[in-house]
Amino acid sequence: MYCGVTNDLRQRIIEHYLVRGSRQSFAGNNYCYWLVYFENFKYINNAIRREKEVKKWRREKKEALINTMNPESKFLNFDLFDCWPPLTLYHRKDL
């Protein structure tokens, strides 16, 4: 299970999708591009604090958190994008 912080959720999912299968990163190596849960924060320091908290949890506790918002563990990618995968794919570092 992957947990991270971003200021652009849609773009970050695309970036994880673009590196799928790559052994260079955890997300790429583990095909972490299916979104099942997210939280919004106004301030980045609060988001980072929450990320660090959740990363320490066991898988069962993370699954219980996901179930509070998404009990069917539905892939939320389809809710964020018109189609999945999106027709336009780019990584911010390539711009």
C-alpha positions as a printed Julia matrix, in Angstrom:
95×3 Matrix{Float64}:
   0.0    0.0     0.0
   1.43   3.37   -1.01
   0.93   6.62    0.88
   2.2    9.98   -0.31
   1.67  13.74   -0.47
   1.13  15.83   -3.59
  -0.27  19.2    -4.6
  -1.74  17.7    -7.8
  -3.42  14.34   -7.23
  -4.43  13.73  -10.83
  -0.93  14.45  -12.14
   0.71  12.32   -9.45
  -1.44   9.32  -10.36
  -0.4    9.76  -14.0
   3.25   9.91  -12.97
   2.93   6.68  -11.0
   1.21   5.09  -13.99
   4.03   6.17  -16.33
   6.69   4.43  -14.2
   4.71   1.21  -13.66
   6.96  -1.8   -13.74
  10.08   0.28  -13.07
  12.32  -0.98  -10.3
  13.56   2.58   -9.73
  10.75   3.46   -7.3
   8.41   1.75   -4.84
   5.36   2.95   -6.75
   6.73   1.77  -10.09
   7.96  -1.57   -8.82
   4.64  -2.27   -7.08
   2.32  -0.84   -9.76
   0.9    1.76   -7.34
  -1.34   3.86   -9.54
  -4.82   2.79   -8.45
  -6.3    5.38   -6.08
  -8.62   4.03   -3.38
  -8.45   6.79   -0.76
  -7.31  10.38   -0.37
  -7.57  13.29    2.04
  -7.4   17.02    1.29
  -5.45  19.5     3.4
  -5.25  23.26    3.19
  -1.72  23.39    4.57
   1.16  21.19    3.4
   2.59  20.76    6.89
  -0.68  19.14    8.0
  -0.62  16.83    4.98
   2.97  15.78    5.68
   2.17  15.15    9.34
  -0.79  12.95    8.35
   1.28  11.06    5.76
   3.92  10.24    8.38
   1.21   9.09   10.78
  -0.5    6.79    8.28
   2.78   5.35    6.97
   3.49   3.96   10.44
   0.2    2.03   10.53
  -0.2   -1.67    9.82
  -2.01  -2.68    6.66
  -5.19  -3.61    8.57
  -5.52  -0.12   10.05
  -4.96   1.46    6.62
  -7.66  -0.8     5.14
 -10.07   0.24    7.91
  -9.38   3.9     7.05
 -10.02   3.24    3.35
 -13.3    1.52    4.26
 -14.58   4.67    5.98
 -14.65   6.49    2.63
 -14.57   3.67    0.1
 -16.0    0.44    1.59
 -15.93  -1.36   -1.76
 -12.28  -0.36   -2.4
 -13.44   1.02   -5.75
 -10.7    2.48   -7.95
 -11.22   6.24   -7.79
  -9.16   6.87  -10.93
 -12.37   6.61  -12.95
 -13.93   9.38  -10.84
 -10.98  11.73  -11.34
 -10.49  11.23  -15.08
 -12.84  11.15  -18.07
 -11.17   7.92  -19.11
  -8.48   5.7   -17.63
  -5.75   5.75  -18.56
  -6.0    9.39  -19.66
  -5.35  10.2   -23.29
  -2.74  12.81  -22.33
   0.08  11.4   -20.24
   3.12  13.41  -19.19
   5.48  13.61  -16.27
   6.15  17.03  -14.72
   9.9   16.47  -14.85
   9.69  16.11  -18.66
   8.24  19.6   -19.15
